[in-house]
Amino acid sequence: NAAVDIPCTLSNLPRMLSAVQSSDPKEQLGGTRAVRKLLSKPSDPPVQDVISFGLLPYLCEFLRPNHNATLQFESAWALTNIGSS
């Protein structure tokens, strides 16, 4: 049940979006984790890029109770990073 590993670089935003749009939970978790790591940069995280790419609705959706706890955790962390920037 391991997540798909996606490098957390700005150039991989299209891959992250594709992953969170997938119906595969491993893809969803890998994409969400990559977004979270990208937003966890200590200086100047690319918040506007993530928002502009359309990832925010997916992060919000993954908070719903029908998703697994790890995906919810990663989504909440990413959203916290967005909110704190």
Secondary structure, DSSP 8 states (H G I E B T S, - for coil): ---------GGGHHHHHHHHHSS-HHHHHHHHHHHHHHHT-SS---HHHHHHTT-HHHHHHTTSTTS-HHHHHHHHHHHHHHHT-
